[in-house]
């Protein structure tokens, strides 16, 4: 009887541990972008083309969810080579010294709307770590990607706002004649990510199709093993 109770307890713990679904950020279809006021009249924008990371999502209990992401700062582009070089210099990101930006969640909770979440965590940028909150405006329902063997995929859009001076990037340029500076301090961050479902650590990949593949032309199909 004790062995049966122990086995039941272990099974219950295991089922709870597997409640979260593991997703990886699809780098090819994800972007992290930013916007900052320029000359007090317009917004300068840029994006990072290489973002990687992992999401462990427990929709029944979001507090058990986690988010980790890494951005390759060298993948920064604004559409202007001269501006890109300046942003990658010691005046701003200083990519030679700080080649990555990282985010690691400390708390995940549901938002006010369906599919929305509040992700609190630590952002490390330019060698400085500060708490930042990502507002996930939409997490789509999962769909099967027919071009990737039916892998389950979801999309997420998130926003945040930071002060670049808080992260040691204080360059603002000369003062303007009518007041203000060339470059503002508040930076708006937007993230559009596609998430691919992956096996949890220690799990075997899910079989997409258990059927025996057809034999090449002119060859007999191998007899199934008994």
matplotlib code that plots the C-alpha trace (Angstrom):
import matplotlib.pyplot as plt

x = [0.0, 2.8, 4.5, 1.3, 0.9, 4.5, 4.1, 0.9, 2.7, 5.6, 3.2, 1.3, 4.5, 5.7, 2.5, 2.7, 6.3, 5.4, 2.5, 4.6, 5.2, 8.7, 9.0, 12.1, 12.2, 12.3, 15.1, 14.3, 10.8, 11.4, 12.4, 13.3, 13.0, 13.3, 12.2, 13.7, 12.9, 15.2, 15.7, 12.5, 10.5, 10.6, 11.4, 14.6, 14.0, 16.2, 15.9, 18.0, 17.8, 19.2, 17.2, 17.3, 15.6, 13.3, 9.8, 8.4, 4.7, 2.2, -1.1, -3.0, -0.6, 1.4, 3.4, 5.3, 6.2, 9.7, 11.2, 14.8, 16.1, 19.4, 19.9, 23.0, 23.7, 25.9, 22.7, 21.5, 20.4, 18.7, 19.0, 21.9, 25.5, 26.9, 24.2, 24.6, 28.4, 27.7, 25.1, 27.6, 30.3, 31.2, 28.8, 25.9, 25.9, 29.7, 29.3, 32.9, 32.6, 28.9, 28.0, 24.7, 21.5, 19.8, 16.4, 15.5, 12.0, 11.4, 7.6, 4.9, 1.3, -1.9, -2.8, -6.3, -7.2, -7.3, -3.9, -2.1, 0.6, 2.8, 6.4, 8.7, 12.4, 16.0, 17.3, 21.1, 22.1, 25.5, 26.8, 24.0, 21.1, 17.8, 14.2, 12.0, 8.4, 7.4, 3.7, 2.7, -0.2, -1.1, -0.1, -1.8, -3.4, -1.1, -1.1, 0.6, 3.3, 2.9, 6.3, 8.1, 6.5, 3.5, 5.4, 3.2, 3.8, 2.6, 3.1, 3.7, 3.9, 5.4, 6.3, 8.3, 9.8, 13.2, 15.5, 18.7, 20.6, 19.7, 21.8, 24.8, 24.1, 23.9, 25.1, 22.5, 24.3, 24.4, 21.5, 19.0, 18.4, 14.8, 15.5, 15.8, 18.6, 19.3, 18.4, 15.8, 16.2, 13.0, 13.3, 10.3, 10.9, 8.8, 9.2, 7.5, 8.3, 7.4, 7.6, 8.3, 7.2, 10.2, 10.5, 11.1, 14.6, 15.0, 12.0, 12.3, 11.1, 7.5, 6.9, 5.2, 4.2, 4.4, 3.8, 6.5, 7.9, 7.5, 10.3, 12.3, 11.2, 12.4, 12.9, 10.7, 9.6, 11.2, 8.9, 7.9, 9.7, 7.7]
y = [0.0, 2.4, 1.7, 2.5, 5.8, 6.7, 5.9, 8.0, 11.0, 10.8, 10.7, 13.7, 15.7, 14.7, 15.8, 19.1, 19.6, 19.0, 21.5, 24.2, 24.1, 24.9, 27.3, 28.7, 32.0, 31.6, 34.0, 34.1, 35.5, 37.6, 41.2, 43.5, 47.1, 50.5, 54.1, 57.3, 61.0, 62.8, 66.5, 66.9, 66.5, 62.9, 59.3, 57.5, 53.8, 50.7, 46.9, 43.9, 41.0, 38.3, 37.5, 34.1, 32.7, 30.3, 30.6, 28.1, 28.8, 27.5, 29.0, 27.5, 29.1, 31.9, 32.4, 29.2, 30.6, 31.9, 34.0, 34.3, 36.2, 37.3, 40.0, 40.2, 43.9, 43.6, 42.7, 46.3, 48.2, 51.5, 51.7, 54.0, 52.7, 55.9, 56.0, 52.3, 52.7, 55.6, 53.5, 50.6, 52.9, 53.7, 56.6, 54.2, 50.3, 49.9, 46.5, 45.5, 45.6, 44.7, 42.4, 41.2, 42.4, 39.9, 39.7, 37.1, 37.1, 37.2, 37.2, 36.4, 37.2, 37.5, 40.9, 42.5, 41.2, 37.7, 36.5, 39.4, 39.0, 41.1, 39.9, 41.5, 40.8, 42.0, 43.7, 43.8, 46.4, 48.2, 46.3, 47.6, 45.4, 47.1, 45.8, 46.2, 45.2, 43.7, 44.1, 41.2, 42.6, 39.4, 35.8, 34.0, 30.5, 27.8, 26.7, 23.9, 25.0, 22.7, 23.8, 22.6, 19.2, 20.4, 22.0, 24.0, 27.7, 30.9, 34.6, 37.2, 41.0, 43.0, 46.5, 48.3, 51.7, 52.5, 55.4, 54.9, 57.1, 54.5, 52.1, 54.4, 55.7, 59.5, 60.9, 63.4, 65.7, 69.5, 71.5, 72.8, 76.5, 76.3, 74.0, 70.2, 68.0, 66.1, 62.7, 62.0, 59.8, 57.7, 54.6, 52.6, 48.9, 46.6, 42.9, 40.7, 37.0, 33.7, 30.9, 27.3, 24.5, 22.3, 19.1, 19.9, 19.0, 15.2, 14.6, 12.9, 14.9, 14.3, 12.0, 14.0, 11.0, 7.4, 6.1, 4.2, 6.4, 5.1, 3.1, 4.7, 3.8, 0.4, -0.8, -3.0, -1.5, -3.1, -5.4, -3.8, -5.1, -7.4]
z = [0.0, 0.9, -2.4, -4.3, -2.4, -3.1, -6.8, -6.9, -5.2, -7.7, -10.6, -9.3, -8.8, -12.3, -13.9, -12.2, -13.2, -16.9, -16.9, -18.5, -22.3, -23.6, -26.5, -28.3, -30.0, -33.8, -34.6, -38.3, -37.6, -34.5, -34.0, -31.1, -32.1, -30.3, -30.8, -29.4, -29.9, -32.3, -32.5, -30.5, -33.7, -34.9, -33.7, -34.6, -34.9, -35.1, -34.7, -33.7, -36.2, -33.9, -30.8, -29.1, -26.0, -24.3, -22.8, -20.3, -20.3, -17.8, -18.9, -15.9, -13.4, -15.1, -11.9, -12.8, -16.3, -17.1, -20.0, -21.0, -24.0, -25.5, -28.2, -30.3, -30.3, -33.4, -35.4, -34.8, -37.9, -38.5, -42.3, -42.1, -41.9, -40.3, -37.6, -37.0, -36.4, -34.0, -32.0, -31.8, -30.5, -26.9, -27.0, -26.9, -26.9, -27.0, -28.7, -28.4, -24.7, -24.3, -27.2, -25.8, -24.1, -21.9, -20.1, -17.5, -15.9, -12.1, -12.2, -14.8, -14.3, -16.4, -17.9, -17.9, -21.4, -22.8, -24.0, -22.3, -19.6, -17.4, -17.4, -14.8, -14.9, -15.0, -18.2, -18.6, -21.1, -21.5, -18.4, -16.2, -14.8, -14.0, -13.3, -16.4, -17.1, -20.4, -21.2, -23.5, -25.4, -27.2, -27.1, -29.9, -29.8, -31.0, -34.7, -36.6, -39.0, -42.1, -43.4, -40.2, -39.9, -38.0, -35.1, -32.8, -33.1, -31.3, -31.6, -29.0, -29.0, -26.1, -25.2, -22.5, -21.8, -20.3, -19.6, -21.5, -19.0, -16.3, -18.3, -18.6, -22.1, -21.5, -24.8, -26.0, -28.4, -28.3, -26.9, -29.4, -30.0, -28.8, -25.9, -25.7, -27.0, -30.2, -28.7, -26.0, -23.0, -23.0, -25.2, -26.3, -26.9, -29.0, -29.4, -32.0, -31.5, -33.0, -30.5, -31.5, -29.2, -28.2, -26.0, -22.4, -21.1, -21.0, -23.3, -26.7, -29.7, -30.5, -33.5, -36.3, -38.4, -37.4, -41.0, -42.8, -45.5, -49.1, -50.6, -53.5, -57.0, -58.0, -54.4, -52.3, -49.0, -46.0, -44.0, -40.6, -37.6, -35.3]

ax = plt.figure().add_subplot(projection="3d")
ax.plot(x, y, z, "-o")
ax.set_aspect("equal")
plt.show()
